[in-house]
Amino acid sequence: MKKFFWLFAAFAAGIAISAVVMWFKFVVPEGRVGGMIYSEALEGNIDTALKLRIGDQENYLKDFDSGLPDFVQGVHYLREDEYTRRALWKAKAYYTATGIPVPPELAAIFSNLPPSPRENGFSLEESKSTLTKIGDVSPVFSLQTIDGQNLDFHGKVVVLNFFATWCGPCMEEMPFLEKNVWETFKDKGLMFAAVGRKHSEAELKTFQKQKGYSFPLVADPSGEINGKFATNYIPRSVVIGKDGKIKFQSVGFSPEDFLALVNSVKAELAKL
């Protein structure tokens, strides 16, 4: 009897699993849940590819880039809803961040997308809080680091990063700034400063000792430096060209924004 029970249970489980598989294969893809599943899968793959691209793991990326257009088209034709739009916005940002030309078959899809809530790297609220725009002359041309070094921006390509030690996304971004911005470009003419918003020199010296970062740190205890660029939201990164004008700005930490930052630095250094 016990043996019969387990055989029946296994048979029932097999039927249930088959039903679920058939549901997802033939029914779900036609509806809202299918749109959500495929769209979130696309977003996840793009996030992975962007993070890997920072480290240049080419074997994975070659296969991903070649298959991305079909994946994007599949999501687009599956269903038009908020999940699809969100995934397509991320796909569009992927091409922008990486500099990969948009395949012709995707150009029409992207051109018909409504504006992203994070167009140009900012949400509406982040945009309202931003006091500078691309093309503006930088409101700051020199800073003093916590170890007394004077940073003169004139004729230099500069990256400013505004952060706080209590800010989770700031701390997530720091290792990437150290490895992929500071260590990568410091010998190629880049000037970099991480500005601690509302932090004293003593606090930043403790932070530097604990974390071991080698990039220059600037104390901004009153928030005066940060206040020349924005009223709210960190982490915030700004690229200033050798002409003293702002070339790139971003808020928060996302793989696509970070890669766009790196590409902006490369483009500006090429002009030196």
N, C-alpha and C positions, 0 to 999 in steps of 0.2 A: 504493500500500500504506500509506504514511504517513497519507494522508488518511482511508483506511478505519479505521486504528487510532484516530485522534482522534475520528471519528464514533462508533465503537464505545465509546470511553472516555466520551464525552459522554452516550451513551445509557445506559451502565451507571451513571454518576453520577446521572442523572435518576431511574433506577429506585431507586437506593439512597436518594436524598433523599426520594422519594415514600414509600418504605417507612418511613423514620424518621418522616415527618410523620404517616402513617396510624397508626403505633405510638403516637405521643404523643397523637393525637386520639381513638383508639378503645380502646386497650388500657391504656396507662399510667395514665390518669385513674382507672381502676378499682382500681389497686393502690397499693402503698407508695410507689413512686417518684412517682406522680402526686400523692399527698398531700404529699410533700416539695416538689415543684416549685411547686404552687399555694400552699402555706403560706408558703414562703420568698418568693414573689412578693408575697403579702399583707403580710408583715412589712416587706419593702423599701419598699412603697408607703406603709405607715403611718409608717415612719421618715422618708421624704421629706416627707410631709404635716406631720409634727410639726415638722421643721426649718423648713419653709416657713411654718408658722403663726406661728412666733416672729417672722418678718419680715412677716407678714400679706400674703402674695401671694394675694389673694382669688380670682382667676379660677381658678387651679388647684384651690384648696381647695374651692370651691363644687362643681365637678364631682366631686372626690374624695369629699366628704362625701355627696353624693347617691347615688354608686355603691357606697359602702362596705358598706351592709347586704346587698346582693346578693352582693358578693364574700365577705363573712364567711359568709353562708349557704352559698354554693357550696363553700367550704373545709370547712365543718362537715359537709355531706352527702357530701363526696367520700370521706372515710375518717377513722375515729377512730384516731389514733396520736399519737406524741409530737410530730410536726411540726404536726399540726392543733392540738393543745393549746397548743403554744408560740405559734402564730399567733393563736389565739383569746385567749390571755392578753394579748398585745400589743394586740389590738383592744379588749379590755375596758379596758386601761390608757389607750388613746387617748380613749375616751369620758370616763373619769375625769379625765384631764389637761386636756382641752379644755373640759369642762363641757357638752358637747353631750348632750342627753337620749338615752338608749339607746332605739332604735326598739323598739316592742313585739315585733316578730318576732324580735329578737335577745335579748330579756330571758330567755327560757327557755333559750337556748343558754348564756348566761353564768351563769345560776343553777345549771346542771348541771355546770359546770366544776369539777374538783378545785381545791383551793387552789394558787395560783401559788407557785413556790419563792421569788419576790420579793414576796410579799404585803406591802402597806403600804410598798413601796419597799425592803425589806430582804430579803436572803437569811437563812437560819437563822444562819450564822456572823456576818453583819453585825449581826443582831439581838442575838446574845449579847454582842457587843462594845459595844453601845450602852447607855449608863448612864442616859439620859433617855428619857422617853416624852412623847407629845403630851398636853398638859394639865398637865404638871409646871411648877412655877415654875422659871424659868431659874436655873442655879447661878451665873451671872455677870451683874452689873448695871452694870459700868463697865469700860472698857479704855483703855489709853493707846497712841496710834499712834506710829509711828516718827519722826514729826515733832513729837512732844510734845503733840499735841491730846488732851484728855480726852473720851472718849465716855461720856456718862451715858445709860443706857437707860431710865430711869424715865419712863413715860408715852409712850414712843416705840415705833414699829414698827421692828424690827431684823432684819437678815439677817446671820448669821455664816457665813462660809465658811472651812473649815479645809483647808489645802493645803500642798504642799511643791513646791519648784521642780523637783525631780527626778521628780515624779509626772506621767506622761503624760496621764491623764484630767483632772488638775487644770489642766494647761496648755491642754488642749483646751477646758475650760469657761471659762477666764478671759475671753476676748473676749466671750462671751455675758453674763457677769456685768457686765462694763464697760458694754456697750451696752444690754442688755435689763433690767438690774436697776438698776445705779447711775445711769447717765445718764437712764434713763426715769423713775425715781421719786425721785431725790435732792431735787428741788424740790417734791415732794408730801408730804414729811414722813418719808421713809425714812432710817433710820440704817443704815449698812453698814460691815462690817469684815471684811477677809480676814486670817485669822490664820495666820501661817507656822509650822507645827508643827516644832519643833526647829530653828528659824532665828533667827539673831541680827539685831539692828537693822541692822548693817553689811551682812549678806547681803541683807536685804530692800531696803535703799536701793540697792544695786547692781542688784537685780532690777527695781526700779521704774524706775531710770534706763534700763536696757536695753529694757524692754518698753513704757514710757510709759503705764502704767495710772494713772488719776487717782483711783481709789477708795482709801479709807484702808487702810493696812497695819499689822498689829499683830504684833510679834515674840513668839514663845513658845519661847524657847531651851530651857527645861527640859521643855516639853510639859505644863506645869501647867494651862494654860487648856483645851487639848484634852482633857486627862485628866478634866475635870469633866463632859464630855459622852460620851466614848467611850474605849475602850482601844486601838482599832485601826481601820483603814480610812479612807482619804481618796480623793478629795475628799468632804467632808461639809458639807451645808448645813442651817442651822437658822433658822426664822422665829419670832421672839418678838413677841407682841402687845403692845399698850399696857398690858395688865393684868399684864405680866411673865411670862406663861405661854407655853410652847412650843406653837406652832400647826401646825408642819410640820417634818419631818426627812427627809433623803434621803442616800443614800450612792452614790458613783460619779457618772458623768455620762452621762445618757441623755436624749434629747429629751423623752420623756414625763415624766420626773421634773423636768426643768428647767421645762417648761411648767406643771407642777403647782406648782412653787415660785413662778413668776410669778403664777399665779392666787391663790395663798395671800397673796402680798404685796398684790395688788390688793384682796382681800377685807378684809384687816386695815387698810389705809390708808383704806378706805371708812368705817371706824368712828371715825376721828379727828375 
